[in-house]
């Protein structure tokens, strides 16, 4: 689903890490928010140019731990504004 500069992905817990890695690799995300089934924010982190490689490992580790706790979630991706 898309809303303005946001995209929404509904994923199961075991697919969270791979989907987040895919989003980071695409390189056009500004912020990633992961919400549980009740629409409560579980984790939110910004992505900045140059910092993606630095923050990716700890963020992916945290998301991996989070994945063990949720069965389904929504990933909200705030995209960079197109010029």
N, CA, C and O atoms as a MOPAC input file, in Angstrom:
PM7 MOZYME 1SCF
protein

 N      0.84500 1    -1.17300 1     0.00000 1
 C      0.00000 1     0.00000 1     0.00000 1
 C      0.89000 1     1.23600 1     0.00000 1
 O      1.96000 1     1.22800 1     0.60900 1
 N      0.46400 1     2.28800 1    -0.67100 1
 C      1.22300 1     3.52100 1    -0.73500 1
 C      0.35600 1     4.69100 1    -0.29800 1
 O     -0.82900 1     4.74900 1    -0.62600 1
 N      0.95000 1     5.62500 1     0.44600 1
 C      0.24900 1     6.82600 1     0.88800 1
 C      1.23700 1     7.98100 1     0.81500 1
 O      2.11800 1     8.11200 1     1.66600 1
 N      1.08300 1     8.83500 1    -0.22900 1
 C      1.99900 1     9.95400 1    -0.41700 1
 C      3.43400 1     9.46400 1    -0.49900 1
 O      3.79800 1     8.77300 1    -1.45000 1
 N      4.25100 1     9.81100 1     0.48000 1
 C      5.64000 1     9.37300 1     0.50800 1
 C      5.84800 1     8.21200 1     1.46700 1
 O      6.95900 1     8.00200 1     1.95400 1
 N      4.78700 1     7.45500 1     1.74400 1
 C      4.90200 1     6.30800 1     2.63500 1
 C      4.44600 1     5.04300 1     1.92000 1
 O      3.52600 1     5.06200 1     1.10200 1
 N      5.11000 1     3.95400 1     2.25000 1
 C      4.69300 1     2.64100 1     1.77000 1
 C      4.48800 1     1.75900 1     2.98400 1
 O      5.20700 1     1.88500 1     3.97500 1
 N      3.50200 1     0.86100 1     2.91300 1
 C      3.17600 1    -0.03000 1     4.00900 1
 C      3.32800 1    -1.46800 1     3.54200 1
 O      2.86700 1    -1.83500 1     2.46100 1
 N      3.98000 1    -2.28000 1     4.37000 1
 C      4.14800 1    -3.69300 1     4.07400 1
 C      3.66900 1    -4.49300 1     5.27600 1
 O      4.09500 1    -4.24700 1     6.40400 1
 N      2.79300 1    -5.44000 1     5.03600 1
 C      2.32900 1    -6.33300 1     6.08800 1
 C      3.15500 1    -7.61200 1     5.97200 1
 O      3.12700 1    -8.28400 1     4.94100 1
 N      3.88400 1    -7.94300 1     7.02500 1
 C      4.76400 1    -9.10900 1     6.96700 1
 C      4.63700 1    -9.93800 1     8.24200 1
 O      4.23400 1    -9.44000 1     9.29200 1
 N      4.99100 1   -11.20700 1     8.12000 1
 C      5.02100 1   -12.07600 1     9.29600 1
 C      6.35700 1   -11.89200 1    10.00700 1
 O      7.32200 1   -11.40800 1     9.41500 1
 N      6.40600 1   -12.27300 1    11.25400 1
 C      7.59400 1   -12.06600 1    12.08100 1
 C      8.87800 1   -12.61800 1    11.48500 1
 O      9.93900 1   -12.00800 1    11.61300 1
 N      8.78500 1   -13.77600 1    10.83200 1
 C      9.99000 1   -14.38000 1    10.27300 1
 C     10.49900 1   -13.70200 1     9.00300 1
 O     11.59500 1   -14.00900 1     8.53400 1
 N      9.71600 1   -12.79100 1     8.44800 1
 C     10.10700 1   -12.09200 1     7.21700 1
 C     10.53600 1   -10.64400 1     7.46300 1
 O     10.93000 1    -9.95300 1     6.52400 1
 N     10.46500 1   -10.17900 1     8.71200 1
 C     10.77100 1    -8.77900 1     9.01200 1
 C     12.19500 1    -8.41600 1     8.61200 1
 O     12.40800 1    -7.43500 1     7.89900 1
 N     13.16100 1    -9.19200 1     9.05900 1
 C     14.57000 1    -8.86000 1     8.82000 1
 C     14.87500 1    -8.80300 1     7.32200 1
 O     15.52900 1    -7.86700 1     6.86000 1
 N     14.41700 1    -9.77800 1     6.57400 1
 C     14.71800 1    -9.77900 1     5.14100 1
 C     14.06000 1    -8.59700 1     4.43100 1
 O     14.65100 1    -8.02200 1     3.51700 1
 N     12.84600 1    -8.22900 1     4.83800 1
 C     12.16200 1    -7.09900 1     4.21100 1
 C     12.86800 1    -5.78300 1     4.53600 1
 O     13.02500 1    -4.93300 1     3.65900 1
 N     13.29500 1    -5.61000 1     5.78900 1
 C     14.00400 1    -4.38600 1     6.17300 1
 C     15.33500 1    -4.29000 1     5.42500 1
 O     15.70500 1    -3.21100 1     4.96100 1
 N     16.04500 1    -5.38900 1     5.30600 1
 C     17.30300 1    -5.37900 1     4.54500 1
 C     17.05100 1    -4.97400 1     3.09500 1
 O     17.82100 1    -4.21300 1     2.51000 1
 N     15.97600 1    -5.48500 1     2.52900 1
 C     15.61000 1    -5.14600 1     1.14400 1
 C     15.32000 1    -3.64600 1     1.01100 1
 O     15.75900 1    -3.00300 1     0.05800 1
 N     14.58200 1    -3.10500 1     1.96900 1
 C     14.23800 1    -1.67400 1     1.94900 1
 C     15.49400 1    -0.82200 1     2.06400 1
 O     15.64800 1     0.16200 1     1.34000 1
 N     16.39000 1    -1.19400 1     2.96900 1
 C     17.64200 1    -0.44000 1     3.15700 1
 C     18.47600 1    -0.49500 1     1.88400 1
 O     19.05500 1     0.50900 1     1.47000 1
 N     18.53400 1    -1.67100 1     1.26500 1
 C     19.33500 1    -1.84800 1     0.05200 1
 C     18.81600 1    -0.98600 1    -1.09700 1
 O     19.60500 1    -0.49900 1    -1.90700 1
 N     17.50100 1    -0.79400 1    -1.17700 1
 C     16.92100 1     0.04400 1    -2.23600 1
 C     17.44200 1     1.46800 1    -2.15000 1
 O     17.61500 1     2.12700 1    -3.17500 1
 N     17.69600 1     1.95300 1    -0.93100 1
 C     18.34200 1     3.24200 1    -0.74800 1
 C     17.47100 1     4.47500 1    -0.87600 1
 O     17.99400 1     5.58900 1    -0.86400 1
 N     16.16100 1     4.31800 1    -0.99800 1
 C     15.32600 1     5.50500 1    -1.13800 1
 C     14.40500 1     5.71700 1     0.07300 1
 O     13.43000 1     6.46300 1    -0.01400 1
 N     14.71100 1     5.07000 1     1.18500 1
 C     13.91700 1     5.24200 1     2.39800 1
 C     14.55600 1     6.28900 1     3.29900 1
 O     15.77900 1     6.37600 1     3.40900 1
 N     13.71000 1     7.07500 1     3.93400 1
 C     14.16600 1     8.10700 1     4.86900 1
 C     14.01100 1     7.63100 1     6.31000 1
 O     14.82000 1     7.95900 1     7.17800 1
 N     12.95900 1     6.85400 1     6.54600 1
 C     12.68500 1     6.35200 1     7.89300 1
 C     11.91400 1     5.04000 1     7.77400 1
 O     11.10800 1     4.86200 1     6.86100 1
 N     12.17200 1     4.12000 1     8.71300 1
 C     11.44400 1     2.86000 1     8.76600 1
 C     10.79900 1     2.75500 1    10.14800 1
 O     11.44600 1     2.97500 1    11.17200 1
 N      9.51300 1     2.41400 1    10.15200 1
 C      8.75500 1     2.25100 1    11.38500 1
 C      8.13500 1     0.85800 1    11.35500 1
 O      7.54300 1     0.45600 1    10.35300 1
 N      8.27300 1     0.12700 1    12.45300 1
 C      7.65200 1    -1.19600 1    12.54200 1
 C      6.58900 1    -1.13700 1    13.63000 1
 O      6.85600 1    -0.75500 1    14.77000 1
 N      5.36000 1    -1.53100 1    13.24500 1
 C      4.22600 1    -1.50600 1    14.16400 1
 C      3.68500 1    -2.91500 1    14.36500 1
 O      3.77200 1    -3.76000 1    13.47300 1
 N      3.12400 1    -3.15800 1    15.54900 1
 C      2.52600 1    -4.46300 1    15.80200 1
 C      1.09900 1    -4.51500 1    15.26100 1
 O      0.64000 1    -3.57900 1    14.60600 1
 N      0.40300 1    -5.61600 1    15.54200 1
 C     -0.95300 1    -5.80200 1    15.01300 1
 C     -1.94500 1    -4.77500 1    15.55600 1
 O     -2.97000 1    -4.50700 1    14.92800 1
 N     -1.64500 1    -4.20100 1    16.71800 1
 C     -2.51800 1    -3.17500 1    17.31500 1
 C     -2.12600 1    -1.77300 1    16.86400 1
 O     -2.61500 1    -0.79000 1    17.42000 1
 N     -1.25800 1    -1.66600 1    15.87200 1
 C     -0.79800 1    -0.40300 1    15.30700 1
 C      0.07700 1     0.39900 1    16.27400 1
 O      0.20500 1     1.61500 1    16.13000 1
 N      0.67300 1    -0.27200 1    17.25000 1
 C      1.58100 1     0.37700 1    18.19300 1
 C      3.00400 1     0.31300 1    17.63100 1
 O      3.45100 1    -0.73500 1    17.16400 1
 N      3.70900 1     1.45200 1    17.68100 1
 C      5.07700 1     1.50900 1    17.16400 1
 C      5.99900 1     0.68600 1    18.06600 1
 O      6.07300 1     0.91600 1    19.27300 1
 N      6.69600 1    -0.27200 1    17.46100 1
 C      7.64400 1    -1.10400 1    18.19200 1
 C      9.06100 1    -0.58100 1    18.06700 1
 O      9.82500 1    -0.58400 1    19.03300 1
 N      9.40500 1    -0.13200 1    16.87300 1
 C     10.73600 1     0.42100 1    16.63100 1
 C     10.63600 1     1.40300 1    15.46700 1
 O      9.86300 1     1.20500 1    14.53000 1
 N     11.42200 1     2.44800 1    15.54900 1
 C     11.43100 1     3.48600 1    14.51900 1
 C     12.86600 1     3.96600 1    14.38500 1
 O     13.51600 1     4.27600 1    15.38300 1
 N     13.36200 1     4.02900 1    13.15700 1
 C     14.71800 1     4.52200 1    12.97200 1
 C     14.85800 1     5.25500 1    11.64200 1
 O     14.28900 1     4.85200 1    10.62700 1
 N     15.62900 1     6.34000 1    11.67100 1
 C     15.87600 1     7.10900 1    10.44100 1
 C     17.01600 1     6.48600 1     9.64000 1
 O     17.89600 1     5.82800 1    10.19500 1
 N     16.98500 1     6.69900 1     8.35700 1
 C     18.07200 1     6.27100 1     7.47500 1
 C     18.62700 1     7.51300 1     6.80200 1
 O     17.89600 1     8.24800 1     6.13800 1
 N     19.91100 1     7.74200 1     6.97300 1
 C     20.54200 1     8.89600 1     6.34600 1
 C     21.62900 1     8.42600 1     5.39900 1
 O     22.22700 1     7.36800 1     5.59500 1
 N     21.87500 1     9.21500 1     4.38200 1
 C     22.92500 1     8.87800 1     3.41500 1
 C     24.26300 1     8.81500 1     4.14600 1
 O     24.60000 1     9.71200 1     4.91800 1
 N     25.00300 1     7.77300 1     3.90300 1
 C     26.30900 1     7.61700 1     4.53500 1
 C     26.24900 1     6.85100 1     5.84300 1
 O     27.22700 1     6.21000 1     6.22800 1
 N     25.12200 1     6.90700 1     6.53100 1
 C     25.00500 1     6.21700 1     7.81600 1
 C     24.37300 1     4.84200 1     7.66000 1
 O     24.34600 1     4.06600 1     8.61600 1
 N     23.86800 1     4.52900 1     6.48100 1
 C     23.15900 1     3.27200 1     6.29200 1
 C     24.02700 1     2.08400 1     6.64900 1
 O     23.57400 1     1.19500 1     7.37100 1
 N     25.24900 1     2.03800 1     6.17400 1
 C     26.13100 1     0.92200 1     6.48900 1
 C     26.48800 1     0.85100 1     7.95100 1
 O     26.63100 1    -0.24000 1     8.50400 1
 N     26.63400 1     1.98900 1     8.58500 1
 C     27.01100 1     2.05600 1     9.99000 1
 C     25.87100 1     1.60500 1    10.89900 1
 O     26.08900 1     0.86200 1    11.85600 1
 N     24.64800 1     2.06000 1    10.59400 1
 C     23.54000 1     1.71600 1    11.47600 1
 C     22.86300 1     0.40600 1    11.11600 1
 O     22.11800 1    -0.14400 1    11.92700 1
 N     23.10500 1    -0.09900 1     9.93000 1
 C     22.38600 1    -1.28200 1     9.47200 1
 C     22.58900 1    -2.48600 1    10.38300 1
 O     21.61100 1    -3.15000 1    10.73000 1
 N     23.79700 1    -2.78600 1    10.77600 1
 C     24.05000 1    -3.98300 1    11.58200 1
 C     23.33800 1    -3.95600 1    12.93200 1
 O     22.64200 1    -4.91900 1    13.25400 1
 N     23.47800 1    -2.89500 1    13.74300 1
 C     22.76300 1    -2.89200 1    15.02900 1
 C     21.24900 1    -2.86300 1    14.87300 1
 O     20.53300 1    -3.47200 1    15.66800 1
 N     20.75900 1    -2.16600 1    13.86700 1
 C     19.31500 1    -2.09700 1    13.64100 1
 C     18.78400 1    -3.45600 1    13.23300 1
 O     17.75100 1    -3.89400 1    13.73900 1
 N     19.46900 1    -4.12400 1    12.33600 1
 C     19.03600 1    -5.44600 1    11.89600 1
 C     19.07200 1    -6.43000 1    13.05700 1
 O     18.19800 1    -7.29200 1    13.15600 1
 N     20.05500 1    -6.32000 1    13.93100 1
 C     20.11500 1    -7.18400 1    15.12100 1
 C     18.92200 1    -6.92700 1    16.03500 1
 O     18.32100 1    -7.87000 1    16.55200 1
 N     18.57800 1    -5.67000 1    16.23700 1
 C     17.42100 1    -5.32800 1    17.07200 1
 C     16.12900 1    -5.82500 1    16.43500 1
 O     15.23900 1    -6.31500 1    17.13000 1
 N     16.02600 1    -5.70100 1    15.13300 1
 C     14.83100 1    -6.17300 1    14.43000 1
 C     14.73300 1    -7.68900 1    14.50900 1
 O     13.63600 1    -8.23800 1    14.61600 1
 N     15.86500 1    -8.36300 1    14.45700 1
 C     15.87200 1    -9.82000 1    14.59500 1
 C     15.32700 1   -10.24900 1    15.95000 1
 O     14.56600 1   -11.21200 1    16.04000 1
 N     15.71500 1    -9.53400 1    17.00400 1
 C     15.20000 1    -9.83500 1    18.34400 1
 C     13.70800 1    -9.53400 1    18.40900 1
 O     12.94500 1   -10.27900 1    19.02300 1
 N     13.29800 1    -8.44900 1    17.78100 1
 C     11.89000 1    -8.06600 1    17.75200 1
 C     11.05800 1    -9.10400 1    17.00600 1
 O      9.93000 1    -9.39900 1    17.40200 1
 N     11.60300 1    -9.65300 1    15.94200 1
 C     10.88500 1   -10.63400 1    15.12700 1
 C     10.47000 1   -11.85500 1    15.93800 1
 O      9.44500 1   -12.47300 1    15.65100 1
 N     11.25300 1   -12.20100 1    16.93900 1
 C     10.92700 1   -13.35000 1    17.77800 1
 C      9.70600 1   -13.08800 1    18.65600 1
 O      9.08400 1   -14.02700 1    19.15300 1
 N      9.36300 1   -11.81800 1    18.84900 1
 C      8.27100 1   -11.44600 1    19.74500 1
 C      6.94300 1   -11.18200 1    19.04200 1
 O      5.90400 1   -11.14900 1    19.70100 1
 N      6.94700 1   -10.99300 1    17.73600 1
 C      5.71400 1   -10.67300 1    17.01800 1
 C      5.42000 1   -11.71800 1    15.94900 1
 O      6.33000 1   -12.29800 1    15.35600 1
 N      4.13900 1   -11.94200 1    15.71900 1
 C      3.77300 1   -12.88600 1    14.66800 1
 C      3.51800 1   -12.16100 1    13.34900 1
 O      3.89200 1   -12.64500 1    12.28100 1
 N      2.88000 1   -10.99900 1    13.43500 1
 C      2.62500 1   -10.18700 1    12.24900 1
 C      2.87400 1    -8.72800 1    12.58800 1
 O      2.68200 1    -8.30300 1    13.72700 1
 N      3.30000 1    -7.96600 1    11.59500 1
 C      3.53800 1    -6.55100 1    11.83500 1
 C      3.38600 1    -5.78200 1    10.53200 1
 O      3.24900 1    -6.36100 1     9.45500 1
 N      3.41300 1    -4.46800 1    10.66100 1
 C      3.37100 1    -3.58400 1     9.49600 1
 C      4.65200 1    -2.77600 1     9.48000 1
 O      5.05100 1    -2.20600 1    10.49600 1
 N      5.29200 1    -2.73000 1     8.32900 1
 C      6.48100 1    -1.90800 1     8.15300 1
 C      6.04800 1    -0.67300 1     7.36900 1
 O      5.51600 1    -0.77900 1     6.26400 1
 N      6.28300 1     0.49000 1     7.95300 1
 C      5.96200 1     1.75700 1     7.29000 1
 C      7.28700 1     2.36100 1     6.83800 1
 O      8.19900 1     2.55700 1     7.64100 1
 N      7.37900 1     2.64900 1     5.56200 1
 C      8.60200 1     3.21700 1     4.99900 1
 C      8.30400 1     4.62400 1     4.52000 1
 O      7.48700 1     4.82000 1     3.62000 1
 N      8.96300 1     5.60500 1     5.12000 1
 C      8.85200 1     6.98300 1     4.64000 1
 C      9.91900 1     7.16800 1     3.57300 1
 O     11.11400 1     7.02900 1     3.83700 1
 N      9.47200 1     7.48200 1     2.36900 1
 C     10.37600 1     7.62300 1     1.23500 1
 C     10.90900 1     9.05200 1     1.15200 1
 O     10.29200 1     9.99500 1     1.64700 1
 N     12.05300 1     9.18200 1     0.52300 1
 C     12.61600 1    10.49600 1     0.24100 1
 C     11.73200 1    11.18900 1    -0.77400 1
 O     11.19100 1    10.54500 1    -1.67400 1
 N     11.58000 1    12.48700 1    -0.63900 1
 C     10.75300 1    13.23300 1    -1.58400 1
 C     11.42600 1    13.27400 1    -2.93600 1
 O     12.63200 1    13.49500 1    -3.04600 1
 N     10.62500 1    13.05600 1    -3.96300 1
 C     11.15100 1    13.10400 1    -5.32400 1
 C     11.24500 1    14.54300 1    -5.77100 1
 O     10.36200 1    15.35400 1    -5.49200 1
 N     12.32400 1    14.85300 1    -6.46600 1
 C     12.54900 1    16.23300 1    -6.93600 1
 C     11.79900 1    16.48900 1    -8.22000 1
 O     11.86700 1    17.59100 1    -8.76400 1

